[in-house]
Amino acid sequence: MVSFSAPGGSVGPHFDSYDVFLIQGTGRRTWQVSSQHDGQFTNNSELKILKNFSSEGHCTLEKGDILYLPPHFAHHGAGDSYAFTFSVGFRAPEFTKLKVDFLDYLDSKELIEKIYTDPNIRPTKNPAKIPSKLIRDTNQILERLRWNQDDIHIFLGENLSISDDDQGKTTSKTIDWKTFRNRLNKGFYEVNPSVRMMYSRNYFFIAGRTFTFKKETVGDFRRIADSRSIGEPDSLHLETKKILFEFAKNNWILLRPAD
């Protein structure tokens, strides 16, 4: 996020629930910080401004300076001049969202029917009473929701490797194998900086998708994911290069920009 402030301009004292790096662009901005535990907010404020902010220190950021703020570390910034500040946040997964996403993942496996049916239902004298058969059927259906360790690995890999840019996106770029191989061997390709790569066990995850690779390629892709670099092309297994060829079609690896 990028924020602009006029001299004296401020959002107000607040905290974020994740790690934040404040990078000063143009101008100057002074920040007051506090490790206080008082999290009361002012009334009728959608921005969740702290009611009782007590500064424990301050610093002034000039162009190029960076201030790191841990989660729930109160801060209050005010412009000393017209200024732009870049805010980079590193959010951890929220378990409430993971819970909902995991149920969606299980639903995609079609473990239970999409629609409840009861063709033999009979008229009732007590329309407000929940039928006993409905309770039994619902219990039996929900008991089918089962998962194992592989499901946890795959769910987390797909969930944590997908970004807002990946959702609903399908890209297929035309490229021939010979051209790709020549460019790859010359070191012309790099990992797309906007694509997330992760792995667990023998699973490899990229842009919310799951892959299982042969034993001879697992090491290559773990190194690529850890280093965010394709590395030395001569050290890559042929099967790895063939998979990277498919990755290039999806823009998961890109041609390096010309110098």
Secondary structure as GFF3:
##gff-version 3
##sequence-region A 1 259
A	DSSP	beta_strand	2	5	.	.	.	ID=ss1
A	DSSP	beta_strand	19	24	.	.	.	ID=ss2
A	DSSP	beta_strand	29	34	.	.	.	ID=ss3
A	DSSP	beta_strand	57	61	.	.	.	ID=ss4
A	DSSP	beta_strand	66	69	.	.	.	ID=ss5
A	DSSP	beta_strand	74	79	.	.	.	ID=ss6
A	DSSP	beta_strand	83	90	.	.	.	ID=ss7
A	DSSP	alpha_helix	95	108	.	.	.	ID=ss8
A	DSSP	alpha_helix	132	142	.	.	.	ID=ss9
A	DSSP	alpha_helix	149	161	.	.	.	ID=ss10
A	DSSP	alpha_helix	177	185	.	.	.	ID=ss11
A	DSSP	beta_strand	189	191	.	.	.	ID=ss12
A	DSSP	beta_strand	197	200	.	.	.	ID=ss13
A	DSSP	beta_strand	203	206	.	.	.	ID=ss14
A	DSSP	beta_strand	209	212	.	.	.	ID=ss15
A	DSSP	alpha_helix	215	227	.	.	.	ID=ss16
A	DSSP	three_ten_helix	233	235	.	.	.	ID=ss17
A	DSSP	alpha_helix	238	249	.	.	.	ID=ss18
A	DSSP	beta_strand	253	255	.	.	.	ID=ss19
###
